[in-house]
Amino acid sequence: GWQDVSHLQLSTTEEQIILCKLGVGTSQSTANLIFSINIKSNFEWSLYYLGEPINMQQSNLFRGFSSHLSDIASVTKLFDKVNNCKVCAGNPDEKFNLLSDSRQGCFKDKSGTKVIAYRENKLQPCNTIRHTNCEILLPSSTVRCSACSNHRKTLHAMLSRQSRSSTDKTSVSSHTNYRYLTSNEKSIRLFEMHISICNSKKQIQHLKAKLDNISGSVTVSADTHDSLLDTVKLYSNHISKDYPKQSFPCLFWEQQMKALTVKDNRAMRWHPLMIKWCLYLQHKSNGAYTLVRDSGVLKLPSQRTLKDYTHFIKAAPGFSATVDQQLMDAACVTSCPDYKKHIILLMDEMHVKEDLVYDKHTGALKGFTNIGDINSHLLDFEHSLSDDGHKVEPIANSVLVFMVRGLFSNLEFPYAQFPCKALTGEQIFMPFWEAVSRLERCDFKVMGVTADGLSANRHFFMLHNDNNDELTHKVINPYTSEERYIYLFSDPPHLLKTVRNCWASKKRNLWCNGKEIRWKHLEDLYQRNRGETGLVLVPKLKYEHIHLTAFSKMRVDLAAQVMSDTV
């Protein structure tokens, strides 16, 4: 601590007057300068505290003082103000000082060029992290200035990112692929997984024992059942008073009451809204729906009843007039505004397992390719021209799906599917234009088609190009009386993944403005920032972004984050 030698020391020269306050340490015999006020000949003044200059523009403590001291009263007031203030504490926490060790005591902005905070120990007896806009001097009741307080939040965020990024590859929660682990790391990780599985089994057994101790359902007599049912009917009037007659809560209560009174569950006829609600629950979780129904808490339709509704239309390859009518009903074509009839046609190919299935309703084997009558006849003609002339019906290993998506509505409808094998652009041509023709006859307006970057889809787009030297992005719609185009484009998520996969491929070379773009650059950036705490330069770059697997290559978020501005 400091002890006052005198309240004021005065030093004068021809150019300025210096007012000083001196202090002495408890174990020292020499005086040290605490602060000094320098007044020039033109009455401009400056302040030094412990030898450090104080910036008056960023300090709120001296906003009421003029840049010129014109009388003795203002000098005395300034001296008292400085004498009663204290130094901003900054952020002296040990965890923040450890965070600054890897940064050589300086914290920079996102660009890495400007220093926004630094470590110092001149104004405090210990190391502290101080912001460059720190006010230094504060009123005696304030611990730290606003700049250091705001930077304290940033330091906590850096510590949080450091803890998340330092996940051990051998931990159970790690997503690191096994092929990137050494034998020792695999052994440690398997041991950790064994311990985690054992703990999970103990917890499951504990929960099962706890459930067994809870008293289960109680079987009541027929008289008690009738009495409880009469009580429920007695209070049914409250439901009708609280909810409108046509509301779903009122309908749900009526359906439950009706199901309780029916002696045989097969005689129950469920309301369509109740069926839709149960289908929604089953779609969310089939297991949860079964658990609620089997518990007897609620009376719900059986899975067999719901299956009759979900399989009302028999799935078959190609187009169907029944599906067209169902699509029109779902979109409310006859009553919706004209702008809601604008749709986009989506095409995608899904791989399936090669197999044959017997249809018990028709007695036919399903699983062969079926990509339309014209395409089937062309394939038969190709087989007849082969050397042996033997016709072999190919088994499908993929399915081409057409889906309708509303541009200005929430319409999402799977329209048609075609089992195929080794799909080509020519084979897509006829089903696509037949789909456009049927949709236009249903009073829809097809505005475009989107697909992924499959070579067959790209070739299908090029089939509409009369001049092979130019890219095709639109084609006239021949099934409408108005002059309207259908726009052809690839969907952005697949384009993002394609660019990222080409970047990560060792067989491709990429350039931009004459400079080479290599995946090794990103790997070096990740390795360099992995040792730095906080991951300031690449906060979103993780292990999964660099080491791609067959599953991670399908994730759009990883591709978008790798090519974002933060990386």
C-alpha positions in Angstrom: 0.0 0.0 0.0 1.0 3.6 -0.4 1.4 6.2 2.3 1.2 9.9 1.6 4.3 11.9 1.9 2.5 15.1 1.1 -0.7 16.1 -0.5 0.9 18.1 -3.3 4.3 18.5 -4.8 4.9 21.4 -7.2 7.5 21.7 -10.0 7.7 24.6 -12.3 9.6 25.3 -15.5 9.4 27.9 -18.3 7.1 25.6 -20.4 4.9 23.9 -17.8 3.8 23.4 -14.2 3.7 19.9 -12.8 1.5 19.0 -9.9 2.5 15.6 -8.4 1.3 13.3 -5.7 4.0 11.1 -4.2 3.7 7.9 -2.3 6.0 5.5 -0.5 5.8 1.7 0.1 5.6 0.3 3.6 9.1 -1.2 3.2 10.7 1.5 1.2 12.3 4.8 2.2 12.2 6.5 -1.2 9.2 8.4 -2.6 7.5 7.2 -5.8 5.3 9.2 -8.2 1.6 8.2 -8.1 0.1 10.7 -10.5 1.1 14.0 -12.1 -0.9 16.8 -13.7 1.1 18.7 -16.3 -0.2 22.2 -17.2 1.4 23.9 -20.2 1.9 27.6 -20.7 -1.4 27.8 -22.8 -3.2 26.2 -19.8 -3.7 22.8 -21.6 -3.3 19.9 -19.2 -2.5 16.2 -19.3 -2.6 13.4 -16.7 -0.1 10.6 -16.0 -0.9 7.8 -13.5 2.0 5.7 -12.4 3.9 6.9 -15.4 1.2 5.9 -17.9 -0.6 8.7 -19.9 -4.4 8.8 -19.5 -6.6 9.3 -22.6 -9.1 11.9 -21.6 -11.4 11.2 -24.6 -12.2 7.6 -23.7 -12.4 8.3 -20.0 -15.9 9.1 -18.6 -14.4 10.4 -15.3 -13.1 13.7 -16.8 -15.9 14.5 -19.2 -16.9 17.5 -17.1 -13.5 19.1 -17.3 -12.4 21.5 -20.1 -9.2 20.9 -22.0 -7.8 24.2 -20.5 -7.5 24.9 -16.8 -8.3 28.6 -16.4 -8.3 29.1 -12.6 -7.1 27.6 -9.3 -10.5 26.2 -8.5 -10.6 24.0 -11.5 -7.1 22.7 -10.7 -8.1 21.9 -7.2 -11.2 20.1 -8.4 -9.2 18.0 -10.9 -6.6 17.1 -8.3 -9.3 15.9 -5.8 -11.0 13.9 -8.6 -7.8 12.1 -9.5 -6.9 11.6 -5.8 -10.2 9.8 -5.0 -10.3 7.5 -8.1 -8.9 4.0 -8.5 -7.4 1.9 -11.3 -9.6 -0.4 -13.4 -9.1 -4.0 -12.3 -9.3 -5.4 -15.9 -9.6 -9.2 -15.9 -7.0 -10.6 -13.6 -8.4 -14.1 -13.4 -5.8 -16.9 -13.7 -7.8 -18.7 -16.3 -7.7 -15.6 -18.6 -4.0 -15.2 -18.1 -3.5 -18.8 -19.1 -5.5 -18.1 -22.2 -3.2 -15.3 -23.1 -0.1 -17.4 -22.9 -0.7 -19.0 -26.3 -1.3 -15.5 -27.8 1.9 -13.9 -26.5 -0.1 -11.7 -24.2 -2.2 -10.1 -27.0 -5.7 -10.7 -28.2 -6.5 -9.7 -31.8 -9.7 -9.2 -33.7 -11.1 -11.7 -36.3 -8.8 -10.3 -39.0 -5.8 -11.0 -36.9 -4.2 -7.6 -37.5 -5.6 -5.3 -34.8 -4.9 -5.8 -31.0 -8.0 -5.4 -29.0 -6.7 -6.5 -25.5 -3.3 -7.1 -23.9 -1.8 -8.4 -20.7 -0.1 -5.9 -18.4 1.1 -5.5 -14.7 2.2 -1.9 -14.5 -1.0 -0.4 -13.1 -1.9 -3.5 -11.0 0.2 -5.6 -8.6 -0.7 -8.8 -10.7 -1.1 -9.6 -14.3 -4.5 -8.6 -15.8 -6.1 -8.6 -19.3 -6.9 -5.0 -20.2 -8.8 -3.8 -23.2 -7.2 -1.2 -25.5 -10.1 1.2 -24.9 -9.9 0.8 -21.1 -10.6 4.0 -19.2 -7.8 3.2 -16.6 -9.2 5.5 -13.9 -12.6 4.9 -12.4 -14.7 6.1 -9.5 -13.9 4.3 -6.2 -17.2 2.4 -6.3 -16.6 0.8 -9.8 -14.5 -2.4 -10.2 -13.8 -2.3 -14.0 -14.8 -0.2 -17.0 -17.3 -1.0 -19.6 -14.7 -2.0 -22.2 -13.1 -4.5 -19.9 -16.5 -5.8 -18.8 -17.6 -6.5 -22.4 -14.3 -8.1 -23.2 -14.7 -10.4 -20.2 -17.7 -12.0 -22.0 -15.5 -12.6 -25.0 -12.9 -14.3 -22.8 -15.5 -16.6 -21.4 -16.6 -17.5 -24.9 -13.0 -18.3 -25.8 -12.7 -20.6 -22.9 -16.0 -22.3 -23.8 -14.8 -22.9 -27.4 -11.5 -24.1 -26.1 -13.2 -26.7 -23.9 -15.4 -27.9 -26.8 -12.5 -28.1 -29.3 -10.3 -30.0 -27.0 -12.4 -33.2 -27.0 -10.3 -36.3 -26.8 -10.4 -38.6 -29.8 -10.6 -41.6 -27.4 -13.7 -40.3 -25.5 -17.0 -42.0 -26.0 -18.6 -38.8 -27.4 -15.9 -38.4 -30.0 -17.0 -38.6 -33.7 -13.5 -39.5 -34.9 -13.5 -42.4 -37.3 -11.7 -45.5 -36.2 -9.4 -45.6 -39.2 -7.8 -42.3 -38.0 -7.0 -43.8 -34.6 -3.8 -45.7 -33.6 -4.0 -49.1 -32.0 -3.5 -47.7 -28.5 -6.2 -45.1 -29.0 -8.6 -47.7 -30.2 -8.0 -49.8 -27.1 -8.5 -46.8 -24.9 -11.7 -45.8 -26.7 -13.1 -49.4 -26.5 -12.4 -49.5 -22.8 -14.2 -46.2 -22.3 -17.2 -47.5 -24.3 -17.2 -50.7 -22.2 -17.4 -48.6 -19.0 -20.1 -46.4 -20.5 -22.2 -49.4 -21.5 -21.9 -51.0 -18.1 -23.0 -47.8 -16.4 -25.9 -47.5 -18.8 -27.0 -51.1 -18.0 -26.9 -50.4 -14.3 -29.0 -47.3 -14.8 -31.5 -49.2 -16.9 -31.8 -51.9 -14.2 -32.2 -49.2 -11.5 -35.0 -47.6 -13.5 -36.7 -51.0 -14.1 -36.6 -51.7 -10.4 -38.0 -48.3 -9.7 -40.9 -48.9 -12.2 -41.7 -52.3 -10.6 -42.0 -50.7 -7.2 -44.6 -48.3 -8.6 -48.1 -49.6 -8.2 -49.6 -50.5 -11.6 -53.1 -50.4 -12.9 -56.0 -51.7 -10.8 -58.7 -53.9 -12.2 -62.1 -52.7 -11.1 -65.4 -54.5 -11.0 -68.2 -54.0 -13.6 -70.2 -51.8 -11.2 -67.3 -49.6 -10.5 -66.6 -49.3 -14.2 -70.2 -48.2 -14.8 -70.1 -45.8 -12.0 -66.9 -44.2 -13.3 -68.4 -44.0 -16.8 -71.5 -42.2 -15.4 -69.2 -39.7 -13.7 -67.4 -39.0 -17.0 -70.8 -38.5 -18.8 -71.9 -36.2 -16.0 -69.1 -33.8 -16.6 -69.2 -34.0 -20.4 -71.3 -30.8 -20.4 -68.3 -28.9 -19.1 -66.3 -29.8 -22.3 -69.1 -28.6 -24.6 -69.3 -25.3 -22.7 -65.5 -24.7 -22.7 -64.8 -25.6 -26.3 -66.8 -25.0 -29.5 -68.9 -27.9 -30.9 -66.7 -28.2 -34.1 -63.4 -27.9 -32.3 -61.0 -30.9 -32.1 -60.9 -31.0 -28.2 -64.7 -31.4 -28.2 -64.5 -34.0 -31.0 -61.7 -35.9 -29.2 -63.8 -36.1 -26.0 -66.8 -37.4 -27.9 -64.7 -40.1 -29.6 -63.3 -41.2 -26.3 -66.8 -41.4 -24.8 -68.0 -43.4 -27.8 -65.1 -45.8 -27.6 -65.7 -46.4 -23.9 -69.3 -47.4 -24.5 -68.6 -49.8 -27.4 -68.4 -53.4 -26.3 -66.5 -54.6 -29.3 -63.6 -52.4 -30.5 -64.3 -53.7 -34.1 -67.6 -51.9 -34.1 -66.0 -48.5 -33.4 -66.2 -46.0 -36.3 -63.6 -43.3 -36.0 -64.0 -39.7 -37.2 -61.7 -38.7 -40.1 -60.1 -35.9 -38.0 -59.3 -38.5 -35.3 -57.8 -40.8 -37.9 -55.6 -37.9 -39.3 -54.4 -37.0 -35.8 -53.5 -40.6 -35.0 -51.7 -40.9 -38.3 -49.7 -37.9 -37.3 -48.8 -39.4 -34.0 -47.8 -42.7 -35.6 -45.7 -40.8 -38.1 -43.8 -39.0 -35.3 -43.1 -42.2 -33.3 -44.7 -45.6 -34.0 -43.4 -47.0 -30.7 -44.8 -44.1 -28.7 -48.2 -44.5 -30.4 -48.2 -48.2 -29.6 -47.3 -47.5 -25.9 -50.1 -45.0 -25.4 -52.7 -47.3 -27.1 -51.6 -50.4 -25.2 -51.6 -48.6 -21.8 -55.4 -48.0 -22.1 -55.1 -44.4 -21.0 -56.6 -43.3 -24.4 -58.8 -45.2 -26.8 -57.0 -45.1 -30.2 -57.4 -46.9 -33.5 -55.3 -50.0 -34.1 -52.3 -50.0 -36.4 -54.3 -52.2 -38.8 -57.0 -49.6 -39.1 -54.4 -46.9 -39.8 -52.8 -49.1 -42.4 -56.0 -49.2 -44.4 -55.9 -45.4 -44.7 -52.2 -45.1 -45.5 -52.5 -47.9 -48.1 -55.8 -46.7 -49.6 -54.1 -46.1 -53.0 -52.1 -49.1 -54.3 -48.6 -48.0 -55.1 -47.7 -48.7 -58.7 -45.0 -47.5 -61.0 -45.8 -44.7 -63.4 -48.6 -42.2 -63.4 -52.2 -42.7 -62.1 -55.4 -40.8 -62.5 -56.2 -41.5 -58.8 -53.0 -39.8 -57.8 -53.8 -36.8 -60.0 -57.1 -36.4 -58.2 -55.5 -36.8 -54.8 -53.0 -34.1 -55.8 -55.7 -31.7 -56.9 -57.6 -32.3 -53.6 -54.5 -31.7 -51.6 -53.8 -28.4 -53.4 -57.4 -27.3 -53.5 -57.0 -26.4 -57.2 -60.6 -25.5 -57.8 -60.7 -22.9 -55.0 -57.1 -21.7 -54.4 -55.8 -18.4 -55.9 -54.0 -18.5 -59.3 -50.6 -17.7 -57.8 -50.7 -20.9 -55.6 -50.9 -23.1 -58.7 -47.3 -22.3 -59.6 -45.2 -25.4 -58.8 -41.8 -26.9 -59.2 -41.1 -30.5 -60.3 -38.3 -32.2 -58.3 -36.5 -35.2 -59.7 -34.3 -37.5 -57.6 -32.9 -41.0 -57.9 -32.9 -43.3 -54.8 -30.9 -46.5 -54.7 -32.8 -49.6 -53.5 -31.9 -53.3 -53.0 -32.3 -55.6 -56.0 -35.0 -58.0 -55.2 -38.3 -59.4 -56.4 -41.5 -59.3 -54.3 -44.7 -61.2 -54.9 -47.9 -59.1 -54.9 -50.7 -61.2 -53.4 -53.4 -59.0 -54.8 -52.3 -59.2 -58.5 -50.2 -62.3 -58.4 -47.3 -60.4 -60.2 -43.7 -60.2 -59.3 -42.5 -56.7 -58.5 -39.0 -55.4 -58.7 -38.3 -55.3 -62.5 -37.6 -52.0 -64.2 -40.5 -49.9 -65.5 -39.7 -46.5 -66.8 -42.7 -46.0 -69.1 -44.1 -47.8 -72.1 -42.0 -46.0 -74.7 -38.8 -46.6 -72.8 -39.7 -50.2 -72.2 -40.3 -50.8 -75.9 -37.0 -49.2 -76.8 -35.2 -51.4 -74.3 -36.9 -54.5 -75.8 -35.9 -53.3 -79.3 -32.2 -53.0 -78.1 -32.4 -56.6 -76.7 -33.8 -57.9 -80.0 -30.8 -56.4 -81.8 -28.2 -58.0 -79.5 -26.1 -60.9 -80.6 -28.0 -63.7 -78.9 -31.4 -62.0 -79.2 -32.3 -63.3 -75.7 -34.5 -61.0 -73.7 -33.5 -60.6 -70.0 -35.8 -58.5 -67.8 -33.5 -56.4 -65.6 -34.1 -56.0 -61.9 -34.3 -52.4 -60.7 -31.6 -51.1 -58.3 -32.8 -47.5 -58.1 -36.1 -45.6 -58.3 -36.7 -42.3 -60.2 -39.1 -40.2 -58.1 -41.0 -37.1 -59.3 -42.2 -34.8 -56.5 -44.4 -31.7 -56.8 -43.5 -28.6 -54.6 -45.5 -25.4 -54.5 -43.7 -22.2 -55.1 -46.1 -20.0 -53.1 -47.7 -22.7 -50.9 -46.8 -25.5 -48.6 -47.7 -28.2 -51.1 -45.3 -31.2 -51.0 -46.6 -34.2 -52.9 -44.8 -37.4 -54.2 -46.2 -37.6 -57.7 -44.7 -40.7 -59.5 -42.0 -43.3 -59.2 -40.2 -45.4 -61.8 -38.0 -48.5 -61.0 -34.9 -48.3 -63.2 -31.4 -49.5 -63.6 -28.5 -47.5 -65.1 -30.7 -44.5 -65.8 -29.8 -42.3 -68.7 -30.9 -38.8 -69.8 -32.9 -40.2 -72.7 -34.9 -42.4 -70.3 -35.8 -39.3 -68.2 -37.1 -37.3 -71.1 -40.4 -39.0 -71.8 -41.6 -39.4 -68.1 -40.7 -35.8 -67.4 -42.7 -34.4 -70.2 -45.6 -36.7 -69.5 -45.6 -35.4 -65.9 -45.6 -31.8 -67.2 -48.5 -32.6 -69.5 -50.6 -34.3 -66.8 -49.9 -31.5 -64.3 -50.9 -28.8 -66.8 -54.1 -30.6 -67.5 -54.8 -30.6 -63.7 -54.7 -26.8 -63.9 -51.2 -26.5 -62.4 -48.4 -24.2 -63.8 -45.1 -26.0 -64.0 -42.4 -23.2 -63.7 -39.2 -25.3 -63.4 -37.5 -28.6 -62.6 -34.6 -29.2 -60.2 -32.4 -32.2 -59.8 -29.0 -33.1 -58.4 -25.8 -33.2 -60.3 -26.1 -36.8 -61.6 -24.7 -37.2 -65.0 -28.0 -38.5 -66.3 -29.7 -35.3 -65.1 -27.1 -33.1 -66.7 -27.5 -35.0 -70.0 -31.3 -34.7 -69.7 -30.9 -30.9 -69.5 -28.6 -30.9 -72.5 -31.1 -32.8 -74.6 -33.2 -29.5 -74.7 -30.3 -27.6 -76.2 -30.3 -27.0 -79.9 -26.9 -25.4 -79.8 -24.4 -27.6 -77.9 -22.0 -24.8 -77.3 -24.3 -23.0 -74.8 -25.7 -24.1 -71.5 -29.5 -24.8 -71.3 -31.3 -23.1 -68.4 -34.9 -22.9 -69.8 -37.2 -24.5 -72.4 -40.6 -23.4 -73.7 -43.6 -25.3 -72.2 -45.5 -26.8 -75.2 -48.5 -27.8 -73.0 -49.8 -24.3 -72.3 -51.4 -21.7 -74.6 -49.4 -18.9 -73.0 -45.8 -18.4 -73.7 -44.2 -19.8 -70.6 -40.8 -21.3 -69.9 -39.8 -24.2 -67.7 -36.5 -23.4 -66.0 -33.9 -26.2 -65.5 -31.5 -25.9 -62.6 -29.6 -28.0 -60.1 -30.4 -27.7 -56.5 -27.9 -25.6 -54.4 -27.3 -28.2 -51.6 -26.0 -30.7 -54.1 -23.9 -28.0 -55.8 -22.3 -27.2 -52.5 -21.5 -30.8 -51.8 -20.1 -31.2 -55.3 -17.8 -28.3 -55.0 -16.6 -29.5 -51.6 -16.0 -33.0 -52.8 -14.1 -31.8 -55.8 -12.0 -29.7 -53.5 -11.3 -32.7 -51.2 -10.6 -35.1 -54.1 -6.9 -35.8 -54.7 -7.6 -36.6 -58.4 -8.8 -33.0 -59.2 -6.9 -29.8 -59.4 -8.7 -26.5 -58.8 -7.5 -22.9 -59.5 -8.9 -19.4 -58.9 -7.3 -16.3 -60.5 -4.2 -18.3 -61.3 -3.7 -19.6 -57.8 -4.0 -23.3 -56.8 -6.7 -24.4 -54.4 -5.8 -27.5 -52.5 -7.5 -29.4 -49.6 -4.1 -29.5 -48.0 -4.4 -25.8 -47.3 -7.5 -26.4 -45.2 -5.8 -29.3 -43.4 -2.8 -27.1 -42.5 -5.1 -24.4 -41.3 -6.9 -26.8 -39.0 -3.7 -28.3 -37.6 -2.2 -24.8 -37.0 -5.3 -23.6 -35.2 -5.9 -26.8 -33.3 -3.0 -26.0 -30.9 -4.2 -22.4 -30.4 -6.8 -21.9 -27.7 -10.1 -20.5 -28.6 -10.0 -21.3 -32.3 -10.5 -17.6 -33.1 -9.7 -17.8 -36.8 -11.8 -20.9 -37.7 -14.4 -21.3 -34.9 -16.6 -23.7 -36.9 -13.9 -25.9 -38.4 -14.0 -29.3 -36.6 -12.5 -32.7 -37.2 -15.6 -33.9 -39.2 -15.0 -31.1 -41.7 -11.5 -32.3 -42.6 -11.7 -36.1 -42.4 -14.6 -36.9 -44.6 -16.4 -40.3 -44.5 -19.1 -41.8 -46.7 -21.8 -40.4 -44.3 -20.2 -37.0 -43.7 -20.0 -36.4 -47.5 -23.8 -36.4 -47.6 -24.2 -33.6 -45.0 -24.9 -30.2 -46.5 -24.1 -28.3 -43.3 -20.5 -29.5 -43.3 -20.0 -28.4 -46.9 -21.6 -25.0 -46.3 -19.5 -24.3 -43.2 -16.2 -25.3 -45.0 -16.9 -22.7 -47.7 -18.4 -20.0 -45.5 -16.8 -16.6 -44.8 -15.7 -17.8 -41.3 -13.3 -20.3 -42.9 
